[in-house]
Amino acid sequence: MTTQVFTGDNPIDTTEEGLEELLARGRRNKNNTVSVEEVLQVMPETDGRDEKLRSIVSRLQENGVSVRAETTPTAGDEDAESARRVIAEATS
């Protein structure tokens, strides 16, 4: 099963198309980075999220794009906080 997220008028496939979108966003950014929130936008499902996050972070890093954790998490945003933890573990 493939999950899609709509950003504007364009659905993003959370598998390869989602990764490609993250790579494109990171490459457009002068620091070659994407945010935790951008990563979560392309993978809204929660089943197996930690492993998927590790895989996405690994593939982004292999392609020269880093995931930045914002310093001011949104209050009560447990998904983003959990993602930050997983990404910190994956990048250390």
N, C-alpha and C positions, 0 to 999 in steps of 0.2 A: 504494500500500500504506500502510495506517495502522498505526502501532505503538501498543500500549497498555501502560501501566504500572499495576500494581495497588498502590494505597495503601489499606490496610485492605481493605474489601470492594468498593471502588469503582474500576473501571478508569478511567484518565485517558487520553483520546485526545491524542496528542502534537501535534495540530494546533490547532484552535480551542478544543477543550475544555481542553487543557493550558494554553493561554494564558489562558483564562478563569479556570482554577484559580489560576494565578499572580497574576492581577489581584485576585482575591478575597482571596488570602493577603496580598498587599501592602496592600490597603485595610484589612484587619483589623489590620495592624501599625500602631502609632501613628506610625511614621516613614515609612509608605508605601514599604516596602522588602521585597524578597525576597532570599534568599541565592543565591550561585552554586550551591550544592548543591541548592537547591529547583528552580532552572532545569534543572539536569542530570537531576533526577528525572523531568521530563516529556519529556526527549528523550534516551533511552538509546542510540539508534543513533549510530554514529560517522561514517557516510558523509555528507559535506557539513556536518559539525557546525559549523564556523566560520561559514559563511554563515547557517545556521539560528540560531546564537547571536546574530549581529548583528541578524537580523530580529526575533527575540524581544525583545532588549534595546531596539531601536528602538520596537517596538510597546508595550512596557511604559512606556517614557519618554513616549511620546505620550499615554498614559493616566495619567500622574502617579505611576508606580511606578518606583523606582530599584532597581538590582541592587547589593547590597553584597558586597564581597569580604572574607571573613573574614581576620583578620590572622594566624591560625595555621593554615596549610594542613596537612592530614593527610599525614604522611610517606609518600612513595611514591605519592601520588594524582596521577598525571600528567594524568588527565582534568580534574580540578578545577583544577590549575595551568594547563593549556592554556586552559581556559574563563576563568579569571581574566585571562589575557593578552588573549584576544579581547575580553572585556568591557571591560577597561581601554582598549583601542584604540577600541572602539565608543563609549565615553562621553567620550573626550577630544576 
